Amino acid sequence: MGFNYTVSRLVALSCLLASCIASAAPPVYRCETNGRVAYSDSPCVGAKIIDAAPNQGVDKMSGQSRKGAEVQRAETNNAFDDALKPLTGKSRGEMEVLRRRVRLPSQDQAECARLDRQLPVLEDRSDSPDAKAGAEAEVRLYQTRKRFFDLKC
């Protein structure tokens, strides 16, 4: 019970601390409706996920670093993730997901894990050359993304 118990408590405490600090950015969706393009944090039918990662806080005029709280928090989380990787075996992305979901009820965490496995399959199906199958897949993908969003996965 000694060493393993201490290590597991240390890992749990570190993850809890990191989760208190964490705040992950949600995906940004590009939605096209009647020829008009809109960007949103909530999914829509036919949405494409875009990379909207903010820059890391360097002032272009002075060249000095002007990091906000969110960037500093991300750097702290990255340092924790790198330090704990030998113990947890989890990447930065996996740790970010854990921090985001730590406060969810266990049923929601289980459903989020199921949706994690389901989303890539549905995204592949939505690229179907068959128009009818593609449209049905787009609707199913939207419903799954909406559930993912509503659960705050």
N, CA and C of each residue as an Amber inpcrd file, in Angstrom:
protein
   459
   0.8230000  -1.1980000   0.0000000   0.0000000   0.0000000   0.0000000
   0.8620000   1.2540000   0.0000000   2.0920000   1.1910000   0.4430000
   2.9540000   2.3460000   0.6590000   3.2420000   3.1820000  -0.5680000
   4.2050000   2.7600000  -1.4050000   4.6900000   3.5770000  -2.5010000
   3.6270000   3.8300000  -3.5610000   2.9410000   2.7930000  -4.0260000
   1.9190000   2.9580000  -5.0660000   0.7910000   3.8580000  -4.5920000
   0.3960000   3.7160000  -3.3370000  -0.6630000   4.5540000  -2.7770000
  -0.2240000   6.0110000  -2.7670000   1.0230000   6.2760000  -2.3690000
   1.5390000   7.6390000  -2.3270000   1.6120000   8.2290000  -3.7310000
   2.0970000   7.4520000  -4.6860000   2.2010000   7.9330000  -6.0660000
   0.8190000   8.2310000  -6.6310000  -0.1360000   7.3380000  -6.3910000
  -1.4800000   7.5710000  -6.9270000  -2.1280000   8.7880000  -6.2740000
  -1.8750000   9.0060000  -5.0000000  -2.4020000  10.2090000  -4.3370000
  -1.7500000  11.4570000  -4.9150000  -0.4430000  11.3910000  -5.1830000
   0.2730000  12.5150000  -5.7690000  -0.2690000  12.8410000  -7.1540000
  -0.5050000  11.8260000  -7.9550000  -1.0610000  12.0250000  -9.2940000
  -2.4560000  12.6290000  -9.1990000  -3.2880000  12.0900000  -8.3200000
  -4.6530000  12.6050000  -8.1680000  -4.6380000  14.0520000  -7.6960000
  -3.7840000  14.3680000  -6.7420000  -3.6930000  15.7320000  -6.2380000
  -3.2070000  16.6850000  -7.3250000  -2.2100000  16.2660000  -8.0930000
  -1.6950000  17.1080000  -9.1730000  -2.7500000  17.3510000 -10.2440000
  -3.4970000  16.2930000 -10.5850000  -4.5670000  16.4430000 -11.5810000
  -5.6610000  17.3670000 -11.0680000  -5.9830000  17.2470000  -9.7910000
  -7.0040000  18.1140000  -9.2020000  -6.5430000  19.5580000  -9.2280000
  -5.2860000  19.7880000  -8.8550000  -4.7390000  21.1360000  -8.8870000
  -4.7610000  21.6910000 -10.3070000  -4.3280000  20.8920000 -11.2390000
  -4.3040000  21.3330000 -12.6330000  -5.7090000  21.5920000 -13.1500000
  -6.6810000  20.7970000 -12.7040000  -8.0520000  20.9900000 -13.1740000
  -8.6450000  22.2790000 -12.6440000  -8.2140000  22.6830000 -11.4700000
  -8.6970000  23.9480000 -10.9190000  -8.1580000  25.1220000 -11.7210000
  -6.9770000  24.9370000 -12.2950000  -6.3390000  25.9940000 -13.0590000
  -6.8320000  26.0060000 -14.5030000  -7.3030000  24.8780000 -14.9710000
  -7.5530000  24.6800000 -16.3970000  -8.7930000  25.3760000 -16.9140000
  -8.7180000  25.7200000 -18.1840000  -9.8770000  26.1880000 -18.9240000
  -9.5570000  26.0030000 -20.3930000 -10.1180000  24.9770000 -20.9970000
  -9.8010000  24.6320000 -22.3810000 -10.7360000  25.3530000 -23.3370000
 -10.1990000  25.7240000 -24.4830000 -11.0100000  26.3970000 -25.4890000
 -11.8530000  25.3680000 -26.2340000 -13.1290000  25.6550000 -26.4300000
 -13.9850000  24.7280000 -27.1740000 -13.6800000  24.8130000 -28.6620000
 -14.0890000  23.8090000 -29.4360000 -13.8590000  23.8860000 -30.8820000
 -14.7010000  24.9990000 -31.5060000 -14.2320000  25.5180000 -32.6300000
 -14.9680000  26.5460000 -33.3700000 -15.4860000  25.8960000 -34.6460000
 -16.7810000  26.0910000 -34.9140000 -17.4280000  25.4880000 -36.0780000
 -17.6690000  26.5480000 -37.1430000 -17.4190000  26.1850000 -38.4110000
 -17.7230000  27.0490000 -39.5530000 -19.0120000  26.5150000 -40.1570000
 -20.0690000  27.3120000 -40.0600000 -21.3900000  26.9000000 -40.5350000
 -21.7710000  27.7300000 -41.7580000 -22.2580000  27.0580000 -42.7950000
 -22.7060000  27.7310000 -44.0060000 -24.1960000  27.4950000 -44.1700000
 -24.9710000  28.5870000 -44.2260000 -26.4100000  28.4960000 -44.4040000
 -26.8310000  29.4910000 -45.4730000 -27.4590000  28.9980000 -46.5380000
 -27.9130000  29.8460000 -47.6450000 -26.7870000  30.7390000 -48.1690000
 -25.5980000  30.1870000 -48.2880000 -24.4730000  30.9400000 -48.8210000
 -23.7950000  31.8690000 -47.8320000 -24.3100000  31.9640000 -46.6250000
 -23.7110000  32.8340000 -45.6100000 -22.8850000  31.9820000 -44.6550000
 -21.7340000  32.4890000 -44.2920000 -20.8280000  31.7730000 -43.3970000
 -20.8950000  32.4010000 -42.0130000 -21.0000000  31.5390000 -41.0070000
 -20.9900000  31.9890000 -39.6170000 -20.0510000  31.0830000 -38.8310000
 -19.4490000  31.6300000 -37.8020000 -18.5600000  30.8730000 -36.9300000
 -19.1910000  30.8270000 -35.5480000 -19.1620000  29.6430000 -34.9490000
 -19.8540000  29.4690000 -33.6770000 -19.1440000  28.4320000 -32.8200000
 -19.4190000  28.4950000 -31.5060000 -18.8970000  27.4470000 -30.6280000
 -19.8980000  26.3130000 -30.4690000 -21.1060000  26.4890000 -31.0200000
 -22.0790000  25.3950000 -30.9910000 -22.2000000  24.8130000 -32.4010000
 -22.3700000  23.4970000 -32.5060000 -22.3860000  22.8510000 -33.8240000
 -23.6430000  23.1570000 -34.6260000 -23.5480000  22.9710000 -35.9420000
 -24.6870000  23.0870000 -36.8380000 -24.5820000  21.9560000 -37.8610000
 -25.6370000  21.7390000 -38.6280000 -25.6160000  20.6850000 -39.6440000
 -24.6210000  21.0760000 -40.7270000 -23.7280000  20.1730000 -41.0700000
 -22.7200000  20.4310000 -42.0900000 -21.5440000  21.2570000 -41.6090000
 -21.3850000  21.4010000 -40.3030000 -20.3120000  22.2280000 -39.7500000
 -18.9440000  21.6080000 -39.9960000 -17.9710000  22.4690000 -40.1900000
 -16.5720000  22.0630000 -40.2840000 -15.8500000  22.6520000 -39.0720000
 -15.0510000  21.8420000 -38.4050000 -14.2710000  22.3300000 -37.2660000
 -13.0370000  23.0300000 -37.8130000 -12.7900000  24.2570000 -37.3290000
 -11.6190000  25.0080000 -37.7840000 -10.6460000  25.1900000 -36.6250000
  -9.3930000  25.4450000 -36.9700000  -8.3710000  25.6990000 -35.9630000
  -8.3820000  27.1840000 -35.6570000  -8.7970000  27.5450000 -34.4640000
  -8.8520000  28.9470000 -34.0660000  -8.0150000  29.1590000 -32.8130000
  -6.8410000  28.5530000 -32.7850000  -5.9690000  28.6750000 -31.6170000
  -5.4200000  30.0950000 -31.5430000  -5.5000000  30.7280000 -30.3780000
  -4.9730000  32.0870000 -30.2530000  -3.4450000  32.0810000 -30.2710000
  -2.8570000  33.2330000 -30.6540000  -1.3980000  33.2990000 -30.5950000
  -0.9700000  33.3710000 -29.1320000   0.3040000  33.2110000 -28.8960000
   0.7730000  33.0340000 -27.5280000   1.2340000  34.3160000 -26.8440000
   0.6580000  35.4460000 -27.1690000   0.8330000  36.6460000 -26.3600000
   2.1300000  37.4080000 -26.5260000   2.5910000  37.6280000 -27.7650000
   3.7650000  38.4610000 -27.9800000   3.3010000  39.7580000 -28.6180000
   3.6840000  40.8750000 -28.0430000   3.3400000  42.1800000 -28.5790000
   4.2150000  42.4310000 -29.8060000   3.5960000  42.6300000 -30.9750000
   4.3490000  42.7800000 -32.2170000   5.1540000  44.0810000 -32.2500000
   4.6900000  45.1080000 -31.5740000   5.3970000  46.3860000 -31.6080000
   6.6710000  46.3480000 -30.7640000   6.5770000  45.8480000 -29.5560000
   7.7390000  45.8670000 -28.6630000   8.5240000  44.5650000 -28.6930000
   7.8960000  43.4810000 -29.1490000   8.5550000  42.1850000 -29.1380000
   8.5840000  41.5380000 -27.7660000   8.0200000  42.2230000 -26.7760000
   7.9920000  41.6780000 -25.4190000   6.7860000  40.7710000 -25.2430000
   6.9510000  39.8420000 -24.3480000   5.8640000  38.9140000 -24.0530000
   4.8290000  39.6070000 -23.1760000   3.5770000  39.5650000 -23.6040000
   2.4740000  40.1240000 -22.8190000   1.4210000  39.0390000 -22.7120000
   1.6600000  38.1040000 -21.8380000   0.7980000  36.9470000 -21.7200000
  -0.3350000  37.2230000 -20.7530000  -1.5320000  36.8760000 -21.2030000
  -2.6950000  36.9870000 -20.3460000  -2.8030000  35.7780000 -19.4310000
  -3.8080000  35.8060000 -18.5900000  -4.0150000  34.7290000 -17.6150000
  -4.2490000  33.3890000 -18.3020000  -4.9660000  33.4030000 -19.4250000
  -5.2750000  32.1490000 -20.1140000  -4.0160000  31.4900000 -20.6800000
  -3.1180000  32.2890000 -21.2470000  -1.8720000  31.7500000 -21.7950000
  -0.9870000  31.2350000 -20.6650000  -0.9130000  31.9810000 -19.5680000
  -0.1200000  31.5350000 -18.4220000  -0.6780000  30.2370000 -17.8480000
  -1.9950000  30.1360000 -17.7950000  -2.6480000  28.9190000 -17.2990000
  -2.3160000  27.7310000 -18.2080000  -2.3400000  27.9660000 -19.5210000
  -2.0210000  26.8990000 -20.4730000  -0.5720000  26.4530000 -20.3170000
   0.3350000  27.3970000 -20.1210000   1.7440000  27.0380000 -19.9240000
   1.9360000  26.2440000 -18.6370000   1.2360000  26.6280000 -17.5760000
   1.3070000  25.8870000 -16.3120000   0.7770000  24.4750000 -16.5010000
  -0.3500000  24.3560000 -17.1870000  -0.9260000  23.0320000 -17.4480000
   0.0300000  22.1730000 -18.2690000   0.6650000  22.7680000 -19.2850000
   1.6170000  22.0240000 -20.1090000   2.7960000  21.5280000 -19.2740000
   3.2680000  22.3750000 -18.3490000   4.3750000  21.9630000 -17.4810000
   3.9510000  20.7990000 -16.5840000   2.7360000  20.8740000 -16.0180000
   2.2120000  19.7700000 -15.2010000   2.0890000  18.4980000 -16.0360000
   1.5420000  18.6480000 -17.2350000   1.3380000  17.4840000 -18.1050000
   2.6640000  16.8070000 -18.4410000   3.6780000  17.6210000 -18.7630000
   4.9880000  17.0620000 -19.0940000   5.6150000  16.3720000 -17.8830000
   5.4450000  16.9650000 -16.6960000   6.0160000  16.3840000 -15.4830000
   5.3200000  15.0820000 -15.1000000   4.0190000  15.0030000 -15.3390000
   3.2550000  13.8210000 -14.9310000   3.1920000  12.7340000 -15.9950000
   3.6630000  13.0260000 -17.2040000   3.5520000  12.0360000 -18.2780000
   4.2000000  10.6920000 -17.9420000   5.3860000  10.6690000 -17.2920000
   5.9440000   9.3560000 -16.9380000   5.0490000   8.5620000 -15.9760000
   4.2890000   9.2530000 -15.1390000   3.4140000   8.5660000 -14.1850000
   2.0810000   8.1670000 -14.7960000   1.5170000   9.0570000 -15.6170000
   0.1770000   8.8110000 -16.1570000   0.1960000   8.1540000 -17.5280000
   1.2350000   8.4330000 -18.3160000   1.2940000   7.9230000 -19.6780000
   0.3610000   8.6610000 -20.6210000  -0.1580000   9.8080000 -20.1980000
  -1.1220000  10.5590000 -21.0010000  -0.4620000  11.7850000 -21.6290000
  -0.8880000  12.0950000 -22.8520000  -0.3700000  13.2590000 -23.5700000
  -1.0230000  14.5280000 -23.0350000  -0.5410000  15.6750000 -23.5260000
  -1.1350000  16.9550000 -23.1180000  -2.6170000  17.0160000 -23.4850000
  -2.9450000  16.5460000 -24.6760000  -4.3410000  16.5750000 -25.1220000
  -5.2370000  15.7170000 -24.2490000  -4.7580000  14.5310000 -23.8970000
  -5.5450000  13.6380000 -23.0370000  -5.7350000  14.2450000 -21.6520000
  -4.6920000  14.8890000 -21.1330000  -4.8030000  15.5290000 -19.8150000
  -5.7710000  16.7120000 -19.8670000  -5.7710000  17.4380000 -20.9780000
  -6.6920000  18.5630000 -21.1320000  -8.1400000  18.0730000 -21.1040000
  -8.3870000  16.9600000 -21.7710000  -9.7290000  16.3670000 -21.7680000
 -10.1140000  15.9500000 -20.3520000  -9.1930000  15.3270000 -19.6340000
  -9.4750000  14.9240000 -18.2490000  -9.7930000  16.1250000 -17.3700000
  -9.0320000  17.2150000 -17.5190000  -9.2920000  18.4210000 -16.7190000
 -10.6700000  18.9930000 -17.0280000 -11.0240000  18.9680000 -18.2980000
 -12.3080000  19.5370000 -18.7030000 -13.4710000  18.7140000 -18.1610000
 -13.2840000  17.3980000 -18.0360000 -14.3840000  16.5070000 -17.6610000
 -14.4020000  16.1160000 -16.1910000 -13.4400000  16.5700000 -15.4110000
 -13.3070000  16.0970000 -14.0310000 -14.5420000  16.4170000 -13.1820000
 -15.2260000  17.4860000 -13.4810000 -16.3840000  17.8860000 -12.6700000
 -17.7080000  17.3060000 -13.1690000 -17.6740000  16.6000000 -14.2840000
 -18.9020000  16.0040000 -14.8200000 -19.3010000  14.7810000 -14.0010000
 -20.6080000  14.5090000 -13.9040000 -21.0440000  13.2610000 -13.2530000
 -20.4990000  12.0520000 -14.0150000 -20.3670000  10.9330000 -13.3280000
 -19.7490000   9.7480000 -13.9380000 -20.5210000   9.2600000 -15.1680000
 -21.8650000   9.3910000 -15.1580000 -22.6460000   8.9680000 -16.3240000
 -22.2950000   9.8300000 -17.5380000 -22.1420000  11.1310000 -17.3160000
 -21.7900000  12.0320000 -18.4150000 -20.3690000  11.7660000 -18.9050000
 -19.4480000  11.4520000 -17.9840000 -18.0820000  11.1220000 -18.3860000
 -18.0700000   9.8810000 -19.2710000 -18.8800000   8.8920000 -18.9050000
 -18.9600000   7.6630000 -19.7060000 -19.5500000   7.9580000 -21.0820000
 -20.5840000   8.8110000 -21.1180000 -21.1820000   9.1510000 -22.4130000
 -20.2080000   9.9640000 -23.2680000 -19.4360000  10.8460000 -22.6470000
 -18.4240000  11.6060000 -23.3820000 -17.3900000  10.6690000 -24.0010000
 -16.9830000   9.6530000 -23.2540000 -16.0140000   8.6820000 -23.7800000
 -16.6070000   7.9290000 -24.9710000 -17.8920000   7.5820000 -24.8800000
 -18.5640000   6.8990000 -25.9910000 -18.6360000   7.8250000 -27.2090000
 -18.9730000   9.0970000 -26.9790000 -19.0570000  10.0640000 -28.0770000
 -17.6810000  10.3030000 -28.7060000 -16.6170000  10.2630000 -27.8840000
 -15.2510000  10.3990000 -28.4160000 -14.9630000   9.3330000 -29.4590000
 -15.4300000   8.1290000 -29.1990000 -15.2070000   7.0260000 -30.1490000
 -16.1310000   7.1400000 -31.3570000 -17.3230000   7.6850000 -31.1600000
 -18.3390000   7.7330000 -32.2150000 -18.0970000   8.8730000 -33.2130000
 -17.6120000  10.0190000 -32.7570000 -17.4640000  11.1880000 -33.6250000
 -16.5600000  10.9520000 -34.8420000 -15.3710000  10.3670000 -34.7050000
 -14.5430000  10.1530000 -35.9100000 -15.2160000   9.2620000 -36.9500000
 -15.9560000   8.2660000 -36.4960000 -16.6630000   7.3700000 -37.4220000
 -17.7230000   8.1570000 -38.1860000 -18.4800000   8.9940000 -37.4760000
 -19.5270000   9.7910000 -38.1200000 -18.9310000  10.8370000 -39.0610000
 -17.7810000  11.4130000 -38.6930000 -17.1320000  12.3870000 -39.5760000
 -16.7000000  11.7280000 -40.8800000 -16.2150000  10.4940000 -40.7990000
 -15.8420000   9.7650000 -42.0160000 -17.0630000   9.4720000 -42.8790000
 -18.1660000   9.0930000 -42.2570000 -19.3930000   8.7790000 -43.0050000
 -19.9910000  10.0080000 -43.6700000 -19.7900000  11.1920000 -43.0740000
 -20.3870000  12.4040000 -43.6480000 -19.7370000  12.7890000 -44.9710000
 -18.5750000  12.2260000 -45.2770000 -17.8910000  12.4930000 -46.5480000
 -18.3170000  11.5210000 -47.6410000 -19.4320000  10.8490000 -47.4510000
 -19.9220000   9.8400000 -48.3850000 -20.2480000  10.4590000 -49.7450000
 -19.8820000   9.7750000 -50.8470000 -20.2130000  10.2910000 -52.1780000
 -21.7130000  10.2240000 -52.4730000 -22.4220000   9.3110000 -51.8180000
 -23.8720000   9.1890000 -51.9830000 -24.5440000  10.3610000 -51.2620000
 -25.3040000  11.1720000 -52.0020000 -25.9000000  12.3900000 -51.4500000
 -26.8410000  12.1030000 -50.2860000 -27.7180000  11.1090000 -50.4410000
 -28.6870000  10.8130000 -49.3860000 -27.9850000  10.3010000 -48.1290000
 -27.0570000   9.3670000 -48.3090000 -26.3180000   8.8240000 -47.1630000
 -25.4800000   9.9140000 -46.5020000 -24.9000000  10.7890000 -47.3190000
 -24.1050000  11.8950000 -46.7870000 -24.9410000  12.8570000 -45.9690000
 -26.1540000  13.1560000 -46.4620000 -27.0470000  14.0660000 -45.7370000
 -27.4890000  13.4540000 -44.4100000 -27.8210000  12.1670000 -44.4280000
 -28.2120000  11.4920000 -43.1880000 -27.0490000  11.4680000 -42.1980000
 -25.8520000  11.2350000 -42.7190000 -24.6660000  11.2120000 -41.8570000
 -24.3920000  12.5910000 -41.2710000 -24.6180000  13.6510000 -42.0670000
 -24.4260000  15.0200000 -41.5710000 -25.3780000  15.3180000 -40.4180000
 -26.6310000  14.8930000 -40.5520000 -27.6160000  15.1210000 -39.4910000
 -27.2220000  14.3480000 -38.2380000 -26.8220000  13.0970000 -38.4040000
 -26.4060000  12.2720000 -37.2580000 -25.1610000  12.8650000 -36.5970000
 -24.2260000  13.3650000 -37.4210000 -23.0260000  14.0060000 -36.8960000
 -23.3960000  15.2550000 -36.1030000 -24.3330000  16.0420000 -36.6340000
 -24.7940000  17.2290000 -35.9140000 -25.3940000  16.8440000 -34.5660000
 -26.2570000  15.8330000 -34.5530000 -26.8920000  15.4120000 -33.3030000
 -25.8470000  14.9580000 -32.2810000 -24.8540000  14.2380000 -32.7460000
 -23.8060000  13.7530000 -31.8440000 -22.9590000  14.9060000 -31.3250000
 -22.5920000  15.8380000 -32.2170000 -21.8270000  17.0150000 -31.7740000
 -22.6340000  17.8640000 -30.7980000 -23.9260000  17.9900000 -31.0620000
 -24.7940000  18.7750000 -30.1760000 -24.8420000  18.1400000 -28.7910000
 -24.9710000  16.8210000 -28.7350000 -24.9770000  16.1170000 -27.4440000
 -23.6360000  16.3090000 -26.7340000 -22.5390000  16.2210000 -27.4910000
 -21.1920000  16.4340000 -26.9620000 -21.0860000  17.8380000 -26.3660000
 -21.6220000  18.8260000 -27.0740000 -21.6120000  20.2190000 -26.6300000
 -22.4810000  20.3970000 -25.3900000 -23.6820000  19.8240000 -25.3990000
 -24.6060000  19.9620000 -24.2700000 -24.0630000  19.3260000 -22.9920000
 -23.3240000  18.2320000 -23.1400000 -22.7380000  17.5630000 -21.9720000
 -21.5080000  18.2990000 -21.4440000 -21.0090000  19.2600000 -22.2180000
 -19.7790000  19.9910000 -21.8990000 -18.5730000  19.0580000 -21.8700000
 -18.5640000  18.1400000 -22.8430000 -17.4370000  17.1960000 -22.9450000
 -16.1800000  17.9330000 -23.3440000
